[in-house]
Amino acid sequence: MNKIQDLKSVIGKDTSQNQSPTCRARLVKVNKVNSTFESVPSPYNKFPKPEFVGVKYKVPNWIAWNSFFY
């Protein structure tokens, strides 16, 4: 498997993600260079700001891959 196939196998799953405003995100889409995440509530923060949940953002695939597999 390559990194893009690895990432496509975890679309819809949550992971810790440092670029997320809540530090937790769900993988939504994988492209050739970037992956799209959607921020979700963090289990570590009891009072996440609601405006941060649902924010979509892109990161390079190598960062997305590290979030799940490293």
PyMOL commands that set and color helices and strands:
alter all, ss='L'
color gray80, all
select helices_A, chain A and resi 3-8+50-52+61-69
alter helices_A, ss='H'
color red, helices_A
select strands_A, chain A and resi 14-16+24-30+34-39+56-60
alter strands_A, ss='S'
color yellow, strands_A
deselect
rebuild
show_as cartoon
